[in-house]
């Protein structure tokens, strides 16, 4: 066994990314993450996979859904967010019609996201190829 050959490189994928925002729903988390990426800050929605497994994705996560960024960008992201938090919240309702829509497949129970332009249409489940009804855009 050569000690040191396996350096266990975690720098690429830190286990504990700093959380810079706690969203009330996966949709809000997605919006914040997309917004941060627009500012060239790589952002990740923590527990997105777990949240997608929920049968009812629109239900608010009890502890909130965390949006994380690379550790070296955390301060930047936090200051951007604190400056724009109100704007983001307002923008969320103003541009809600454009927010992606989450639909749950009745066949495989997996949640998928569809663009708002596909609201109230029938699409194909990306997981199992069954037909899936995309609901109307969510209103807050
Ligand atoms: Zn499916």
Backbone and ligand atoms as CSV (ligand in chain L), in Angstrom:
chain,resi,resn,atom,element,x,y,z
A,1,UNK,N,N,0.847,-1.194,0.000
A,1,UNK,CA,C,0.000,0.000,0.000
A,1,UNK,C,C,0.880,1.239,0.000
A,2,UNK,N,N,0.730,2.015,-1.003
A,2,UNK,CA,C,1.561,3.207,-1.116
A,2,UNK,C,C,0.823,4.397,-0.525
A,3,UNK,N,N,1.300,4.762,0.624
A,3,UNK,CA,C,0.639,5.897,1.256
A,3,UNK,C,C,0.907,7.166,0.453
A,4,UNK,N,N,-0.095,7.922,0.177
A,4,UNK,CA,C,0.119,9.174,-0.541
A,4,UNK,C,C,-0.259,9.074,-2.005
A,5,UNK,N,N,-0.379,7.849,-2.517
A,5,UNK,CA,C,-0.759,7.753,-3.924
A,5,UNK,C,C,-2.220,8.137,-4.095
A,6,UNK,N,N,-2.994,7.764,-3.113
A,6,UNK,CA,C,-4.391,8.181,-3.144
A,6,UNK,C,C,-4.529,9.421,-2.283
A,7,UNK,N,N,-4.563,10.533,-2.916
A,7,UNK,CA,C,-4.569,11.775,-2.142
A,7,UNK,C,C,-5.967,12.182,-1.721
A,8,UNK,N,N,-6.922,11.414,-2.166
A,8,UNK,CA,C,-8.287,11.725,-1.776
A,8,UNK,C,C,-8.633,13.159,-2.121
A,9,UNK,N,N,-8.485,13.475,-3.358
A,9,UNK,CA,C,-8.648,14.869,-3.774
A,9,UNK,C,C,-10.093,15.320,-3.567
A,10,UNK,N,N,-10.269,16.148,-2.593
A,10,UNK,CA,C,-11.603,16.661,-2.318
A,10,UNK,C,C,-11.732,18.107,-2.793
A,11,UNK,N,N,-10.622,18.647,-3.281
A,11,UNK,CA,C,-10.660,20.059,-3.665
A,11,UNK,C,C,-11.647,20.301,-4.809
A,12,UNK,N,N,-11.764,19.308,-5.668
A,12,UNK,CA,C,-12.688,19.466,-6.782
A,12,UNK,C,C,-14.135,19.449,-6.313
A,13,UNK,N,N,-14.376,18.669,-5.314
A,13,UNK,CA,C,-15.749,18.476,-4.863
A,13,UNK,C,C,-15.793,18.480,-3.338
A,14,UNK,N,N,-15.732,19.675,-2.791
A,14,UNK,CA,C,-15.719,19.742,-1.321
A,14,UNK,C,C,-17.006,19.159,-0.758
A,15,UNK,N,N,-16.844,18.440,0.326
A,15,UNK,CA,C,-18.005,17.804,0.928
A,15,UNK,C,C,-18.992,18.843,1.463
A,16,UNK,N,N,-18.435,19.850,2.094
A,16,UNK,CA,C,-19.298,20.824,2.748
A,16,UNK,C,C,-19.180,22.173,2.068
A,17,UNK,N,N,-19.949,22.326,1.048
A,17,UNK,CA,C,-19.964,23.614,0.378
A,17,UNK,C,C,-20.713,24.602,1.257
A,18,UNK,N,N,-20.199,25.820,1.329
A,18,UNK,CA,C,-20.901,26.796,2.167
A,18,UNK,C,C,-22.268,27.133,1.575
A,19,UNK,N,N,-23.246,27.136,2.454
A,19,UNK,CA,C,-24.600,27.478,2.048
A,19,UNK,C,C,-24.745,28.989,2.104
A,20,UNK,N,N,-25.181,29.585,1.002
A,20,UNK,CA,C,-25.291,31.043,0.981
A,20,UNK,C,C,-26.734,31.507,0.938
A,21,UNK,N,N,-27.647,30.563,0.765
A,21,UNK,CA,C,-29.051,30.960,0.653
A,21,UNK,C,C,-29.906,29.773,1.057
A,22,UNK,N,N,-30.988,30.066,1.760
A,22,UNK,CA,C,-31.888,28.998,2.151
A,22,UNK,C,C,-33.240,29.296,1.519
A,23,UNK,N,N,-33.591,28.523,0.534
A,23,UNK,CA,C,-34.826,28.779,-0.205
A,23,UNK,C,C,-35.968,27.981,0.399
A,24,UNK,N,N,-37.165,28.496,0.210
A,24,UNK,CA,C,-38.339,27.826,0.752
A,24,UNK,C,C,-38.832,26.699,-0.135
A,25,UNK,N,N,-38.361,26.671,-1.365
A,25,UNK,CA,C,-38.813,25.620,-2.268
A,25,UNK,C,C,-37.721,25.333,-3.282
A,26,UNK,N,N,-37.832,24.192,-3.906
A,26,UNK,CA,C,-36.836,23.835,-4.907
A,26,UNK,C,C,-36.841,24.831,-6.061
A,27,UNK,N,N,-38.021,25.315,-6.414
A,27,UNK,CA,C,-38.118,26.296,-7.494
A,27,UNK,C,C,-37.342,27.555,-7.167
A,28,UNK,N,N,-37.521,28.024,-5.931
A,28,UNK,CA,C,-36.806,29.231,-5.517
A,28,UNK,C,C,-35.304,28.966,-5.494
A,29,UNK,N,N,-34.912,27.802,-5.006
A,29,UNK,CA,C,-33.488,27.453,-4.964
A,29,UNK,C,C,-32.903,27.451,-6.373
A,30,UNK,N,N,-33.671,26.912,-7.319
A,30,UNK,CA,C,-33.209,26.870,-8.707
A,30,UNK,C,C,-32.995,28.269,-9.254
A,31,UNK,N,N,-33.935,29.161,-8.914
A,31,UNK,CA,C,-33.841,30.532,-9.407
A,31,UNK,C,C,-32.597,31.207,-8.843
A,32,UNK,N,N,-32.365,31.007,-7.547
A,32,UNK,CA,C,-31.204,31.638,-6.919
A,32,UNK,C,C,-29.908,31.063,-7.488
A,33,UNK,N,N,-29.880,29.746,-7.669
A,33,UNK,CA,C,-28.674,29.113,-8.218
A,33,UNK,C,C,-28.419,29.612,-9.638
A,34,UNK,N,N,-29.482,29.721,-10.427
A,34,UNK,CA,C,-29.321,30.202,-11.807
A,34,UNK,C,C,-28.841,31.645,-11.807
A,35,UNK,N,N,-29.385,32.411,-10.872
A,35,UNK,CA,C,-29.007,33.822,-10.777
A,35,UNK,C,C,-27.524,33.941,-10.433
A,36,UNK,N,N,-27.066,33.120,-9.488
A,36,UNK,CA,C,-25.649,33.155,-9.108
A,36,UNK,C,C,-24.773,32.735,-10.278
A,37,UNK,N,N,-25.232,31.741,-11.026
A,37,UNK,CA,C,-24.417,31.296,-12.157
A,37,UNK,C,C,-24.351,32.367,-13.232
A,38,UNK,N,N,-25.413,33.161,-13.337
A,38,UNK,CA,C,-25.378,34.305,-14.242
A,38,UNK,C,C,-24.258,35.269,-13.855
A,39,UNK,N,N,-23.987,35.339,-12.554
A,39,UNK,CA,C,-22.924,36.216,-12.055
A,39,UNK,C,C,-21.589,35.471,-12.065
A,40,UNK,N,N,-21.506,34.381,-12.779
A,40,UNK,CA,C,-20.286,33.581,-12.881
A,40,UNK,C,C,-19.857,32.963,-11.566
A,41,UNK,N,N,-20.802,32.725,-10.691
A,41,UNK,CA,C,-20.482,32.018,-9.456
A,41,UNK,C,C,-21.129,30.633,-9.542
A,42,UNK,N,N,-20.314,29.602,-9.629
A,42,UNK,CA,C,-20.901,28.260,-9.723
A,42,UNK,C,C,-21.718,27.951,-8.465
A,43,UNK,N,N,-22.969,27.621,-8.658
A,43,UNK,CA,C,-23.847,27.378,-7.517
A,43,UNK,C,C,-24.471,26.000,-7.643
A,44,UNK,N,N,-24.740,25.399,-6.503
A,44,UNK,CA,C,-25.325,24.067,-6.470
A,44,UNK,C,C,-26.520,24.083,-5.542
A,45,UNK,N,N,-27.556,23.416,-5.952
A,45,UNK,CA,C,-28.698,23.264,-5.066
A,45,UNK,C,C,-28.482,21.978,-4.284
A,46,UNK,N,N,-28.293,22.155,-2.994
A,46,UNK,CA,C,-28.041,21.005,-2.140
A,46,UNK,C,C,-29.339,20.212,-1.980
A,47,UNK,N,N,-29.209,18.947,-1.914
A,47,UNK,CA,C,-30.371,18.071,-1.709
A,47,UNK,C,C,-31.358,18.149,-2.861
A,48,UNK,N,N,-30.914,18.622,-4.009
A,48,UNK,CA,C,-31.836,18.686,-5.143
A,48,UNK,C,C,-32.344,17.293,-5.486
A,49,UNK,N,N,-31.452,16.327,-5.407
A,49,UNK,CA,C,-31.845,14.963,-5.734
A,49,UNK,C,C,-32.901,14.467,-4.752
A,50,UNK,N,N,-32.672,14.759,-3.479
A,50,UNK,CA,C,-33.629,14.319,-2.468
A,50,UNK,C,C,-34.971,15.023,-2.673
A,51,UNK,N,N,-34.892,16.306,-2.978
A,51,UNK,CA,C,-36.130,17.060,-3.146
A,51,UNK,C,C,-36.908,16.551,-4.358
A,52,UNK,N,N,-36.170,16.138,-5.387
A,52,UNK,CA,C,-36.852,15.644,-6.574
A,52,UNK,C,C,-37.552,14.325,-6.303
A,53,UNK,N,N,-37.089,13.631,-5.284
A,53,UNK,CA,C,-37.719,12.362,-4.952
A,53,UNK,C,C,-39.032,12.538,-4.224
A,54,UNK,N,N,-39.307,13.750,-3.783
A,54,UNK,CA,C,-40.558,13.993,-3.083
A,54,UNK,C,C,-41.731,13.798,-4.038
A,55,UNK,N,N,-42.770,13.199,-3.525
A,55,UNK,CA,C,-43.938,12.972,-4.369
A,55,UNK,C,C,-44.592,14.299,-4.725
A,56,UNK,N,N,-44.493,15.244,-3.840
A,56,UNK,CA,C,-45.096,16.549,-4.089
A,56,UNK,C,C,-44.003,17.614,-4.033
A,57,UNK,N,N,-43.388,17.864,-5.153
A,57,UNK,CA,C,-42.237,18.777,-5.152
A,57,UNK,C,C,-42.600,20.211,-4.799
A,58,UNK,N,N,-43.872,20.546,-4.873
A,58,UNK,CA,C,-44.229,21.940,-4.577
A,58,UNK,C,C,-44.336,22.199,-3.085
A,59,UNK,N,N,-44.343,21.130,-2.336
A,59,UNK,CA,C,-44.446,21.313,-0.892
A,59,UNK,C,C,-43.153,21.980,-0.413
A,60,UNK,N,N,-43.290,22.917,0.477
A,60,UNK,CA,C,-42.115,23.627,0.956
A,60,UNK,C,C,-41.282,22.694,1.816
A,61,UNK,N,N,-40.002,22.707,1.555
A,61,UNK,CA,C,-39.115,21.888,2.365
A,61,UNK,C,C,-39.088,22.466,3.769
A,62,UNK,N,N,-39.276,21.619,4.777
A,62,UNK,CA,C,-39.386,22.151,6.144
A,62,UNK,C,C,-38.161,22.932,6.595
A,63,UNK,N,N,-36.987,22.470,6.193
A,63,UNK,CA,C,-35.786,23.165,6.633
A,63,UNK,C,C,-35.242,24.090,5.566
A,64,UNK,N,N,-35.945,24.170,4.456
A,64,UNK,CA,C,-35.452,25.001,3.372
A,64,UNK,C,C,-34.479,24.229,2.512
A,65,UNK,N,N,-34.307,24.694,1.311
A,65,UNK,CA,C,-33.372,24.050,0.397
A,65,UNK,C,C,-32.173,24.955,0.258
A,66,UNK,N,N,-31.022,24.390,0.529
A,66,UNK,CA,C,-29.822,25.213,0.591
A,66,UNK,C,C,-29.188,25.374,-0.784
A,67,UNK,N,N,-28.786,26.596,-1.048
A,67,UNK,CA,C,-28.023,26.868,-2.255
A,67,UNK,C,C,-26.576,27.084,-1.824
A,68,UNK,N,N,-25.680,26.292,-2.392
A,68,UNK,CA,C,-24.281,26.327,-1.990
A,68,UNK,C,C,-23.426,26.818,-3.142
A,69,UNK,N,N,-22.277,27.356,-2.799
A,69,UNK,CA,C,-21.333,27.791,-3.824
A,69,UNK,C,C,-19.952,27.261,-3.472
A,70,UNK,N,N,-19.038,27.407,-4.397
A,70,UNK,CA,C,-17.658,27.033,-4.124
A,70,UNK,C,C,-17.159,27.870,-2.947
A,71,UNK,N,N,-16.377,27.245,-2.057
A,71,UNK,CA,C,-15.964,27.949,-0.831
A,71,UNK,C,C,-15.276,29.283,-1.098
A,72,UNK,N,N,-14.483,29.360,-2.164
A,72,UNK,CA,C,-13.768,30.619,-2.396
A,72,UNK,C,C,-14.662,31.714,-2.978
A,73,UNK,N,N,-15.892,31.351,-3.308
A,73,UNK,CA,C,-16.809,32.366,-3.834
A,73,UNK,C,C,-17.916,32.705,-2.843
A,74,UNK,N,N,-17.856,32.100,-1.662
A,74,UNK,CA,C,-18.966,32.238,-0.720
A,74,UNK,C,C,-19.190,33.691,-0.299
A,75,UNK,N,N,-18.105,34.389,0.015
A,75,UNK,CA,C,-18.258,35.777,0.474
A,75,UNK,C,C,-18.872,36.641,-0.616
A,76,UNK,N,N,-18.377,36.439,-1.809
A,76,UNK,CA,C,-18.883,37.189,-2.952
A,76,UNK,C,C,-20.378,36.904,-3.150
A,77,UNK,N,N,-20.715,35.629,-3.085
A,77,UNK,CA,C,-22.107,35.244,-3.299
A,77,UNK,C,C,-23.005,35.817,-2.208
A,78,UNK,N,N,-22.509,35.771,-0.966
A,78,UNK,CA,C,-23.330,36.281,0.141
A,78,UNK,C,C,-23.567,37.774,-0.002
A,79,UNK,N,N,-22.525,38.504,-0.389
A,79,UNK,CA,C,-22.722,39.954,-0.483
A,79,UNK,C,C,-23.621,40.287,-1.667
A,80,UNK,N,N,-23.479,39.554,-2.752
A,80,UNK,CA,C,-24.383,39.761,-3.888
A,80,UNK,C,C,-25.821,39.469,-3.480
A,81,UNK,N,N,-25.981,38.376,-2.773
A,81,UNK,CA,C,-27.336,37.965,-2.386
A,81,UNK,C,C,-27.952,38.934,-1.393
A,82,UNK,N,N,-27.140,39.425,-0.457
A,82,UNK,CA,C,-27.722,40.320,0.536
A,82,UNK,C,C,-28.151,41.619,-0.132
A,83,UNK,N,N,-27.416,42.011,-1.157
A,83,UNK,CA,C,-27.774,43.228,-1.876
A,83,UNK,C,C,-29.029,43.017,-2.734
A,84,UNK,N,N,-29.178,41.804,-3.223
A,84,UNK,CA,C,-30.234,41.564,-4.202
A,84,UNK,C,C,-31.345,40.672,-3.683
A,85,UNK,N,N,-31.284,40.379,-2.414
A,85,UNK,CA,C,-32.257,39.432,-1.863
A,85,UNK,C,C,-33.698,39.893,-2.099
A,86,UNK,N,N,-33.949,41.171,-1.769
A,86,UNK,CA,C,-35.306,41.697,-1.949
A,86,UNK,C,C,-35.698,41.644,-3.416
A,87,UNK,N,N,-34.742,42.038,-4.246
A,87,UNK,CA,C,-34.973,42.046,-5.685
A,87,UNK,C,C,-35.278,40.638,-6.204
A,88,UNK,N,N,-34.516,39.666,-5.687
A,88,UNK,CA,C,-34.727,38.280,-6.115
A,88,UNK,C,C,-36.108,37.794,-5.708
A,89,UNK,N,N,-36.493,38.136,-4.497
A,89,UNK,CA,C,-37.802,37.691,-4.015
A,89,UNK,C,C,-38.913,38.319,-4.846
A,90,UNK,N,N,-38.756,39.615,-5.131
A,90,UNK,CA,C,-39.766,40.292,-5.954
A,90,UNK,C,C,-39.739,39.739,-7.361
A,91,UNK,N,N,-38.517,39.597,-7.876
A,91,UNK,CA,C,-38.362,39.091,-9.227
A,91,UNK,C,C,-38.982,37.723,-9.375
A,92,UNK,N,N,-38.939,36.982,-8.284
A,92,UNK,CA,C,-39.493,35.638,-8.306
A,92,UNK,C,C,-40.986,35.673,-8.627
A,93,UNK,N,N,-41.714,36.590,-7.961
A,93,UNK,CA,C,-43.144,36.625,-8.249
A,93,UNK,C,C,-43.420,37.319,-9.581
A,94,UNK,N,N,-42.608,38.337,-9.901
A,94,UNK,CA,C,-42.827,39.063,-11.147
A,94,UNK,C,C,-42.594,38.168,-12.358
A,95,UNK,N,N,-41.549,37.349,-12.279
A,95,UNK,CA,C,-41.214,36.532,-13.441
A,95,UNK,C,C,-41.634,35.085,-13.220
A,96,UNK,N,N,-42.609,34.904,-12.347
A,96,UNK,CA,C,-43.012,33.548,-12.005
A,96,UNK,C,C,-43.498,32.785,-13.233
A,97,UNK,N,N,-44.082,33.519,-14.167
A,97,UNK,CA,C,-44.617,32.865,-15.362
A,97,UNK,C,C,-43.509,32.183,-16.150
A,98,UNK,N,N,-42.285,32.672,-15.974
A,98,UNK,CA,C,-41.183,32.090,-16.724
A,98,UNK,C,C,-40.440,31.018,-15.940
A,99,UNK,N,N,-40.827,30.846,-14.701
A,99,UNK,CA,C,-40.125,29.874,-13.869
A,99,UNK,C,C,-40.389,28.467,-14.399
A,100,UNK,N,N,-39.375,27.627,-14.353
A,100,UNK,CA,C,-39.584,26.265,-14.827
A,100,UNK,C,C,-40.658,25.562,-13.999
A,101,UNK,N,N,-41.328,24.640,-14.619
A,101,UNK,CA,C,-42.423,23.939,-13.972
A,101,UNK,C,C,-41.983,22.512,-13.671
A,102,UNK,N,N,-42.261,22.099,-12.458
A,102,UNK,CA,C,-41.929,20.734,-12.086
A,102,UNK,C,C,-43.169,19.872,-12.225
A,103,UNK,N,N,-43.038,18.767,-12.904
A,103,UNK,CA,C,-44.146,17.835,-13.049
A,103,UNK,C,C,-43.688,16.469,-12.564
A,104,UNK,N,N,-44.604,15.759,-11.940
A,104,UNK,CA,C,-44.270,14.432,-11.437
A,104,UNK,C,C,-44.924,13.390,-12.342
A,105,UNK,N,N,-44.117,12.464,-12.779
A,105,UNK,CA,C,-44.613,11.407,-13.661
A,105,UNK,C,C,-45.473,10.423,-12.863
A,106,UNK,N,N,-46.639,10.126,-13.388
A,106,UNK,CA,C,-47.510,9.181,-12.677
A,106,UNK,C,C,-47.006,7.755,-12.817
A,107,UNK,N,N,-46.234,7.511,-13.826
A,107,UNK,CA,C,-45.742,6.153,-14.042
A,107,UNK,C,C,-44.546,5.809,-13.169
A,108,UNK,N,N,-43.555,6.704,-13.157
A,108,UNK,CA,C,-42.328,6.363,-12.430
A,108,UNK,C,C,-42.128,7.241,-11.198
A,109,UNK,N,N,-43.043,8.183,-10.959
A,109,UNK,CA,C,-43.012,9.030,-9.757
A,109,UNK,C,C,-41.801,9.947,-9.690
A,110,UNK,N,N,-41.109,10.104,-10.806
A,110,UNK,CA,C,-39.957,10.998,-10.773
A,110,UNK,C,C,-40.384,12.391,-11.219
A,111,UNK,N,N,-39.747,13.377,-10.614
A,111,UNK,CA,C,-40.067,14.756,-10.955
A,111,UNK,C,C,-39.137,15.241,-12.058
A,112,UNK,N,N,-39.693,15.989,-12.973
A,112,UNK,CA,C,-38.900,16.566,-14.048
A,112,UNK,C,C,-39.276,18.025,-14.179
A,113,UNK,N,N,-38.371,18.797,-14.739
A,113,UNK,CA,C,-38.616,20.215,-14.901
A,113,UNK,C,C,-38.835,20.527,-16.377
A,114,UNK,N,N,-39.855,21.306,-16.623
A,114,UNK,CA,C,-40.174,21.699,-17.996
A,114,UNK,C,C,-40.202,23.210,-18.083
A,115,UNK,N,N,-39.848,23.761,-19.237
A,115,UNK,CA,C,-39.912,25.216,-19.380
A,115,UNK,C,C,-41.351,25.712,-19.277
A,116,UNK,N,N,-41.491,26.948,-18.825
A,116,UNK,CA,C,-42.824,27.514,-18.615
A,116,UNK,C,C,-43.640,27.503,-19.904
A,117,UNK,N,N,-42.962,27.550,-21.032
A,117,UNK,CA,C,-43.676,27.569,-22.306
A,117,UNK,C,C,-44.437,26.266,-22.549
A,118,UNK,N,N,-44.093,25.232,-21.767
A,118,UNK,CA,C,-44.776,23.954,-21.945
A,118,UNK,C,C,-45.873,23.725,-20.898
A,119,UNK,N,N,-46.246,24.811,-20.206
A,119,UNK,CA,C,-47.310,24.680,-19.209
A,119,UNK,C,C,-48.589,24.182,-19.879
A,120,UNK,N,N,-49.307,23.336,-19.165
A,120,UNK,CA,C,-50.595,22.811,-19.636
A,120,UNK,C,C,-50.478,22.063,-20.966
A,121,UNK,N,N,-49.345,21.413,-21.148
A,121,UNK,CA,C,-49.207,20.569,-22.336
A,121,UNK,C,C,-48.846,19.156,-21.878
A,122,UNK,N,N,-48.895,18.241,-22.784
A,122,UNK,CA,C,-48.466,16.876,-22.485
A,122,UNK,C,C,-47.078,16.682,-23.071
A,123,UNK,N,N,-46.154,16.275,-22.207
A,123,UNK,CA,C,-44.786,16.046,-22.654
A,123,UNK,C,C,-44.415,14.597,-22.364
A,124,UNK,N,N,-43.189,14.270,-22.695
A,124,UNK,CA,C,-42.716,12.909,-22.457
A,124,UNK,C,C,-41.805,12.897,-21.235
A,125,UNK,N,N,-42.070,11.959,-20.350
A,125,UNK,CA,C,-41.218,11.831,-19.167
A,125,UNK,C,C,-39.806,11.475,-19.613
A,126,UNK,N,N,-38.794,12.293,-19.196
A,126,UNK,CA,C,-37.421,11.994,-19.610
A,126,UNK,C,C,-36.883,10.713,-18.981
A,127,UNK,N,N,-37.547,10.240,-17.945
A,127,UNK,CA,C,-37.048,9.052,-17.237
A,127,UNK,C,C,-37.590,7.770,-17.863
A,128,UNK,N,N,-38.898,7.741,-18.089
A,128,UNK,CA,C,-39.489,6.473,-18.523
A,128,UNK,C,C,-40.249,6.613,-19.835
A,129,UNK,N,N,-40.257,7.813,-20.409
A,129,UNK,CA,C,-40.866,8.062,-21.716
A,129,UNK,C,C,-42.400,7.976,-21.718
A,130,UNK,N,N,-42.977,7.905,-20.546
A,130,UNK,CA,C,-44.439,7.930,-20.488
A,130,UNK,C,C,-44.914,9.359,-20.728
A,131,UNK,N,N,-46.178,9.515,-21.073
A,131,UNK,CA,C,-46.722,10.857,-21.197
A,131,UNK,C,C,-46.857,11.470,-19.813
A,132,UNK,N,N,-46.615,12.753,-19.755
A,132,UNK,CA,C,-46.658,13.438,-18.469
A,132,UNK,C,C,-47.361,14.774,-18.674
A,133,UNK,N,N,-48.300,15.081,-17.811
A,133,UNK,CA,C,-49.022,16.346,-17.902
A,133,UNK,C,C,-48.220,17.429,-17.203
A,134,UNK,N,N,-47.881,18.459,-17.926
A,134,UNK,CA,C,-47.193,19.586,-17.306
A,134,UNK,C,C,-48.262,20.528,-16.763
A,135,UNK,N,N,-48.234,20.783,-15.469
A,135,UNK,CA,C,-49.287,21.632,-14.897
A,135,UNK,C,C,-49.125,23.094,-15.306
A,136,UNK,N,N,-50.113,23.877,-14.977
A,136,UNK,CA,C,-50.029,25.310,-15.212
A,136,UNK,C,C,-48.938,25.902,-14.335
A,137,UNK,N,N,-48.409,27.042,-14.765
A,137,UNK,CA,C,-47.382,27.690,-13.972
A,137,UNK,C,C,-47.912,27.973,-12.577
A,138,UNK,N,N,-47.036,27.797,-11.619
A,138,UNK,CA,C,-47.423,27.986,-10.230
A,138,UNK,C,C,-47.627,29.461,-9.939
A,139,UNK,N,N,-48.635,29.768,-9.181
A,139,UNK,CA,C,-48.851,31.144,-8.753
A,139,UNK,C,C,-48.658,31.244,-7.263
A,140,UNK,N,N,-48.014,32.316,-6.849
A,140,UNK,CA,C,-47.816,32.493,-5.412
A,140,UNK,C,C,-48.834,33.471,-4.857
L,1,ZN,ZN,ZN,-41.793,8.594,-15.891
